[in-house]
Amino acid sequence: MDPLLKLLRDNAAMKPAQMAALLGVPESEVVARIKAYEQDRVILGYRTVLNDEKVGGDLVRAVIEVRITPERGGGFDRLADRISKYNEVESCYLMSGGYDLLVVVVGNNLREVAQFVSEKLSTIQGVISTATHFLLKPYKEQGVLMSGAVPDERLPVAP
């Protein structure tokens, strides 16, 4: 992976001048490469990882295992694209194993998520079954420890 992309993935708030100094290249080159990555859709957006417990967020997240029948000529992609377009869907992944899609859904309460699954998701032609798992507490989100522990600390090794 390009070292510039690694820096952006780890801390997108870093200024181009800081990245240029770390990479040993001119700042103008960093700015141009970032712009090119955005135009080529290598960089799709920038997100901040929030600790919902400290922000007071009461959103409910659920992970849903979805089994689907692939469509002729479209495979899994057409159904996955359709499911991904719902506002409630935060993420959607094609999986291997016991189910086909892993869908992460966000709602204001349990009822809202359950209603999405029962009225929208499970009624889509081609959806065979769903299994919903509610997320109770995050310990690590997108590589960030939620406890505030320093990620570089080594775990103790028993003799």
C-alpha positions as CSV (number, residue, x, y, z in Angstrom):
1,M,0.0,0.0,0.0
2,D,1.2,3.5,-0.8
3,P,2.6,5.1,2.4
4,L,0.5,8.2,1.8
5,L,-2.7,6.1,1.8
6,K,-1.5,4.4,5.0
7,L,-1.0,7.8,6.7
8,L,-4.5,8.9,5.6
9,R,-6.1,5.7,6.8
10,D,-4.5,6.0,10.2
11,N,-5.2,9.7,10.6
12,A,-7.1,11.6,7.9
13,A,-6.9,14.8,10.0
14,M,-3.2,15.0,9.4
15,K,-2.2,18.1,7.4
16,P,-0.5,17.7,4.0
17,A,2.6,19.5,5.4
18,Q,2.9,16.9,8.2
19,M,2.5,14.0,5.7
20,A,5.0,15.6,3.3
21,A,7.6,15.8,6.2
22,L,7.0,12.2,7.2
23,L,7.2,10.9,3.6
24,G,10.1,13.2,2.6
25,V,8.3,14.7,-0.4
26,P,7.1,18.2,-1.2
27,E,3.7,19.2,0.2
28,S,2.5,20.0,-3.4
29,E,3.1,16.4,-4.3
30,V,1.1,15.2,-1.4
31,V,-1.8,17.5,-2.2
32,A,-1.7,16.4,-5.9
33,R,-1.6,12.7,-5.1
34,I,-4.6,13.1,-2.6
35,K,-6.6,14.9,-5.3
36,A,-5.8,12.2,-7.9
37,Y,-6.8,9.5,-5.4
38,E,-10.1,11.3,-4.8
39,Q,-10.8,11.7,-8.5
40,D,-10.0,8.0,-9.2
41,R,-12.3,7.0,-6.3
42,V,-9.5,5.3,-4.4
43,I,-10.3,7.7,-1.5
44,L,-14.1,7.6,-1.1
45,G,-14.5,9.8,2.0
46,Y,-13.2,10.7,5.4
47,R,-14.7,9.5,8.6
48,T,-14.2,10.3,12.3
49,V,-14.4,7.5,14.8
50,L,-16.6,8.6,17.7
51,N,-17.1,7.1,21.1
52,D,-20.9,7.0,21.2
53,E,-21.0,6.5,25.0
54,K,-19.2,9.9,25.5
55,V,-21.2,11.7,22.9
56,G,-24.5,10.5,24.3
57,G,-25.5,8.7,21.2
58,D,-28.3,6.2,21.7
59,L,-28.2,4.6,18.2
60,V,-28.8,0.9,17.9
61,R,-26.6,-1.1,15.6
62,A,-27.3,-4.5,14.3
63,V,-25.3,-7.0,12.3
64,I,-27.6,-9.0,10.0
65,E,-26.6,-12.2,8.3
66,V,-28.5,-12.4,5.0
67,R,-28.8,-15.5,2.8
68,I,-29.8,-14.6,-0.8
69,T,-30.4,-16.3,-4.1
70,P,-28.0,-14.9,-6.7
71,E,-29.7,-13.4,-9.8
72,R,-29.0,-14.6,-13.3
73,G,-26.6,-12.2,-15.0
74,G,-26.1,-10.1,-11.8
75,G,-25.0,-12.7,-9.2
76,F,-25.0,-11.2,-5.7
77,D,-24.1,-7.7,-6.9
78,R,-27.6,-6.5,-7.9
79,L,-29.2,-7.5,-4.6
80,A,-26.3,-6.2,-2.6
81,D,-26.5,-2.8,-4.4
82,R,-30.2,-2.6,-3.8
83,I,-29.8,-3.4,-0.1
84,S,-26.9,-1.0,0.3
85,K,-29.1,1.9,-0.9
86,Y,-31.3,1.9,2.1
87,N,-30.6,4.8,4.5
88,E,-30.6,2.4,7.5
89,V,-27.7,0.3,6.0
90,E,-24.3,1.5,7.2
91,S,-22.3,-1.3,5.6
92,C,-22.9,-4.3,3.3
93,Y,-20.3,-7.0,2.6
94,L,-20.3,-10.1,0.4
95,M,-19.2,-13.0,2.7
96,S,-18.1,-16.6,2.3
97,G,-19.5,-19.3,4.7
98,G,-23.0,-19.9,6.0
99,Y,-24.5,-16.7,4.7
100,D,-24.0,-14.4,1.7
101,L,-24.2,-10.8,2.9
102,L,-23.3,-9.2,6.2
103,V,-25.3,-6.0,6.6
104,V,-24.7,-3.5,9.3
105,V,-27.9,-1.5,10.1
106,V,-28.3,1.6,12.3
107,G,-31.6,2.8,13.9
108,N,-32.8,5.0,16.8
109,N,-34.2,2.0,18.7
110,L,-34.6,-1.8,18.6
111,R,-38.1,-1.5,17.1
112,E,-36.8,0.6,14.2
113,V,-34.1,-1.9,13.3
114,A,-36.6,-4.8,13.6
115,Q,-39.1,-3.0,11.4
116,F,-36.4,-2.4,8.8
117,V,-35.6,-6.2,8.8
118,S,-39.1,-7.4,8.7
119,E,-40.7,-4.9,6.4
120,K,-37.9,-3.9,4.0
121,L,-35.0,-6.4,4.0
122,S,-36.7,-9.7,4.4
123,T,-39.4,-8.8,1.8
124,I,-36.9,-8.3,-1.1
125,Q,-37.3,-10.9,-3.7
126,G,-34.2,-13.2,-3.5
127,V,-33.7,-12.8,0.2
128,I,-34.0,-16.3,1.6
129,S,-33.4,-15.6,5.3
130,T,-32.0,-13.2,7.8
131,A,-30.4,-13.5,11.3
132,T,-30.1,-10.3,13.3
133,H,-27.5,-9.7,16.0
134,F,-27.6,-6.5,18.0
135,L,-24.3,-4.9,18.9
136,L,-24.1,-4.3,22.7
137,K,-20.8,-2.5,23.2
138,P,-17.9,-1.7,21.0
139,Y,-14.4,-2.4,22.3
140,K,-12.5,-1.5,19.1
141,E,-13.9,0.4,16.1
142,Q,-12.0,0.7,12.8
143,G,-8.7,-0.1,14.5
144,V,-9.3,2.4,17.4
145,L,-9.6,1.0,21.0
146,M,-12.6,2.5,22.6
147,S,-11.2,2.2,26.2
148,G,-8.6,4.8,25.5
149,A,-5.7,2.3,26.0
150,V,-2.6,3.0,24.1
151,P,-2.6,0.5,21.1
152,D,1.2,0.2,21.0
153,E,1.3,-1.3,24.6
154,R,2.5,-4.9,24.4
155,L,0.5,-7.5,26.1
156,P,2.3,-9.2,29.1
157,V,3.9,-12.5,28.3
158,A,3.6,-15.3,30.9
159,P,6.8,-17.2,31.6
